[in-house]
Amino acid sequence: MSPEEMDTFLPLAQKEADKYGVSIYRESDLITTDLFPENVATGKDVLLLYQGTVLDEYVELKEDKASLISQNKYEGKEREGIARRFGRLLSYTPQGMNKLLASNTSFRTMRDFGITGSNVFLYYKDLAAATKFYGETLGLEMVADYKMATIFRIAGDSFLILVDAEKGMHSADEPKTVALALLTDELPAWWDYLQEAGVEIKYSYKPKEGGPHDGFVAVDPEGYLLEFELFKQHPENEKFIPLLKDNSNALTNSEKVPMGLGFHGSITWLYYKDVLGMQQFYEEVLGLELVADQGWTKIYQLSDYGFIGLVDEARGMHDFTEEKAVTVSYLLEDVQGWYEFVKAHEPFELRTGKFETGPEEKYNAFVGYDPYGYFMEFDKFLPHTDNEKLLKYLEEE
């Protein structure tokens, strides 16, 4: 308001604030950050409504900004940090702050470049045997065969690529520090079938009444863990369950698998020493939204059917390892635009610094590292006869 308007309004505001146990503070010099245009409150008074120590936090924020300016350090991550602190005081979500920063600055997250699907690369000594297992034993539909790699669809826009380790970025001897959750509503039937099929089981199926999820863990031919999982209505899943219910079930595509079995999504579980630190990376760099918080695990939505799970290695099925035989893949509409942003702003380290076009111009891609060394590949599949089925599914989603 103008100062004159505030003079009139303030007594009324104070009366209402007292009624509801809220404190008010008249601010004639509102902090400016990159969340809003510089002139958002120029010449205006702002009434701050708060409880507890929030005013102290606000005053300290203004002082910290002034200190950074005096030291010529009010730029880059320090400047963004001031904006995010102000956003948290205003109760904005990380996604809300990302949107505001993008509207006022050159800031972008991966999400701004159009996520079209999720994918994960696993590496094998015997690619033929792995391909047979996923295609025949699990009944996943193969949507592309690159000879040195086979691509399977789990459900919707969620995919899995099996790679000949001799030709991939990882060795099959590196620790398999990843677990792939296959989301299904048919846990008992999957359990019975996989036992009959002689698939190795690491953790048995023991359903629990009232728990947030049920499941069991199988082992693929070269030791990757596959978690067959069902999420149930539970306080920690209240945001997650509606997303899963919107998904259609992708039925299996094999005569071996009993009719009616399928999956409606996937979670790629990754294992970290500092899950809280990684939350910041996934929310502020990649722009993903937290959809389930299990305390020691955090689940983020990557695409309609694909999710990323961050796991505290102290409690998960794997310990943290420096090397990891896995590459997490993000399918993007504007992968070149994201590459150019990453090159210019360096939100994470690039593996080679190159933007590449794959053999026979089947895809564009570049690779980086997350803060704990997981390979991140950003891809866009291009029109090619080998990609026809894959692109069809991506266009549907």
SVG drawing of the C-alpha trace seen along z (x, -y; Angstrom):
<svg xmlns="http://www.w3.org/2000/svg" viewBox="-10 -9 46 83">
<polyline fill="none" stroke="black" stroke-width="0.4" points="0.0,0.0 1.0,-3.6 2.2,-5.0 -1.0,-7.0 -3.2,-3.9 -1.2,-2.0 -1.7,-4.7 -5.4,-4.2 -5.3,-0.4 -2.8,0.3 -5.1,-0.1 -7.7,2.2 -5.0,4.8 -3.7,4.6 -7.1,5.3 -7.6,8.4 -4.0,9.6 -4.7,9.5 -7.9,11.4 -6.1,14.3 -2.8,14.3 -0.8,13.0 1.9,10.3 2.3,7.6 5.3,5.5 5.1,2.4 8.0,2.6 8.8,-0.5 11.9,1.1 10.9,4.6 13.9,6.8 14.3,7.2 15.3,10.6 15.2,12.4 11.8,13.9 10.0,10.7 10.7,7.7 12.9,5.1 10.1,2.5 7.5,4.8 7.2,2.6 9.0,-0.6 7.4,-3.5 5.1,-1.2 4.6,0.0 4.2,3.8 2.5,5.3 4.2,8.5 2.0,11.0 3.9,13.6 4.2,15.7 7.2,16.9 10.7,15.9 9.9,15.2 10.5,11.5 13.9,12.1 14.7,14.4 13.5,11.7 15.7,9.0 18.7,11.4 18.1,12.1 18.2,8.4 21.4,8.1 23.0,11.0 22.1,9.6 23.6,6.3 26.8,8.0 27.1,9.9 26.6,6.7 29.3,4.9 31.7,7.8 30.8,7.8 29.6,11.4 25.9,10.9 25.9,13.1 25.5,16.6 24.6,19.2 24.8,16.7 22.3,14.4 20.0,17.4 20.4,18.5 19.0,15.2 16.0,15.5 15.3,19.0 15.5,18.0 13.0,15.3 10.8,17.8 10.9,20.2 9.8,17.4 6.9,16.9 6.1,20.6 6.7,21.2 7.5,24.7 10.8,25.4 8.8,25.6 7.2,22.3 10.5,20.7 11.9,22.2 9.1,20.8 9.5,17.3 13.3,17.4 12.8,18.5 10.4,15.6 12.8,13.0 16.3,14.3 18.1,16.7 17.6,19.5 16.3,22.7 16.0,26.3 16.0,29.5 12.2,29.5 12.0,26.3 13.4,28.2 10.5,30.6 10.7,34.0 9.3,36.6 10.2,39.8 12.3,41.7 14.9,44.3 17.7,46.3 20.8,48.1 22.0,51.4 25.2,53.1 25.7,56.8 28.4,59.3 25.8,61.5 23.4,59.1 21.5,61.9 20.7,63.6 19.6,60.4 17.4,59.5 15.8,62.9 15.1,62.5 13.4,59.1 11.6,59.9 10.4,63.5 10.5,64.1 9.2,60.6 7.4,60.0 8.5,56.4 8.0,55.2 11.1,54.6 10.7,51.2 14.2,51.0 17.2,53.2 20.5,51.4 22.4,54.7 24.8,53.5 21.8,52.4 18.1,53.4 15.4,51.0 12.3,52.2 9.2,50.3 8.2,50.8 5.0,48.8 3.8,45.6 6.9,43.3 9.2,45.4 11.9,47.4 14.9,49.6 18.0,50.1 20.2,53.2 23.7,52.5 26.6,54.7 29.1,53.8 32.0,54.1 30.6,51.2 29.0,49.1 30.2,46.4 30.3,48.9 31.8,52.2 29.6,55.1 32.0,55.7 31.3,52.3 29.0,52.3 25.3,52.5 24.3,49.6 20.8,49.3 17.5,51.0 14.6,50.9 11.1,50.9 8.4,52.3 5.1,50.9 2.2,53.3 -1.2,54.1 -0.7,57.8 1.9,58.6 0.6,62.1 0.4,63.3 3.9,61.9 5.2,63.6 3.7,67.0 4.8,66.8 8.5,65.8 8.9,68.6 7.6,71.1 9.9,69.6 12.9,70.1 13.9,66.5 16.2,65.8 14.6,64.0 16.5,61.8 13.6,60.6 10.4,62.6 6.8,61.3 5.5,60.5 2.5,58.2 1.7,56.0 -1.6,54.5 -1.6,50.7 1.9,50.2 2.7,47.7 3.7,50.4 4.2,54.1 6.7,55.9 9.4,58.4 12.9,58.2 14.0,60.5 17.5,60.6 18.1,60.5 20.6,62.7 23.6,60.6 22.7,59.3 20.6,56.2 17.9,55.9 14.2,55.7 11.7,54.6 8.1,55.6 6.2,53.0 2.7,51.9 2.1,48.5 -1.0,48.2 -3.1,45.4 -1.0,44.0 -0.1,40.5 3.3,40.6 1.7,41.6 -1.2,39.1 0.4,37.2 1.8,40.3 -1.2,42.5 -3.3,40.2 -0.4,40.1 -0.2,43.8 -4.0,44.2 -3.9,42.1 -1.6,44.5 -2.8,47.4 -1.4,50.8 1.1,52.0 0.4,55.7 3.3,58.1 4.1,59.3 5.2,62.9 3.5,66.3 5.4,67.4 3.8,64.7 0.3,65.3 -2.4,63.3 -3.3,60.0 0.1,59.2 1.8,55.9 3.2,52.7 2.0,49.1 5.2,47.4 8.8,47.6 11.1,46.1 14.9,46.0 16.3,46.2 19.7,44.5 21.8,44.7 23.4,41.6 25.3,40.6 23.5,37.2 19.9,37.6 19.0,34.1 21.8,32.5 20.6,34.5 17.0,33.2 18.3,29.7 20.0,31.0 16.9,32.8 14.6,29.9 16.7,26.9 18.8,28.2 16.6,30.8 13.4,29.2 11.6,32.4 8.8,32.5 8.8,34.6 5.8,36.9 6.5,39.2 8.6,38.8 9.4,41.9 12.0,40.2 15.0,42.2 13.8,42.3 12.5,39.5 10.5,40.2 10.5,37.6 8.3,37.7 10.4,37.6 7.7,38.4 4.1,39.6 5.2,43.2 8.8,42.9 10.1,41.9 13.4,41.4 14.0,42.6 16.7,41.2 17.8,43.7 19.9,43.2 22.6,45.8 22.7,46.5 19.2,48.1 18.8,49.1 19.5,52.4 22.9,51.0 25.7,49.2 27.1,46.1 29.8,46.9 32.1,44.6 31.6,46.6 28.1,47.7 27.1,49.8 24.1,47.7 23.3,44.6 20.1,42.6 18.6,41.3 16.4,38.3 14.4,38.0 14.0,34.4 12.2,32.5 14.9,29.8 18.0,31.7 20.3,29.3 18.8,26.3 19.5,28.0 23.0,28.8 23.7,25.2 22.3,24.0 24.5,26.6 27.6,25.5 26.9,21.8 25.9,22.2 27.7,25.4 25.1,26.7 26.9,30.0 30.0,31.6 29.9,32.8 31.6,36.1 33.2,35.1 31.7,31.7 30.4,32.9 26.9,32.8 26.8,36.0 24.7,37.5 24.5,41.3 25.3,43.8 23.1,43.4 21.7,40.3 19.4,42.3 19.6,39.9 21.2,36.8 22.8,37.0 25.2,35.6 26.4,37.0 27.1,35.5 27.6,36.5 25.4,35.9 27.0,34.8 27.7,38.4 29.0,39.7 25.9,41.3 26.1,40.9 23.2,38.8 22.5,39.1 20.2,36.6 18.7,37.9 16.4,37.2 15.6,40.1 15.4,39.0 13.4,40.3 14.9,43.6 13.5,47.0 15.0,48.5 13.1,46.0 9.7,46.2 8.0,48.1 9.8,46.2 8.9,42.8 5.3,43.9 5.0,44.5 6.8,41.3 4.4,39.3 1.4,41.0 2.6,39.9"/>
</svg>
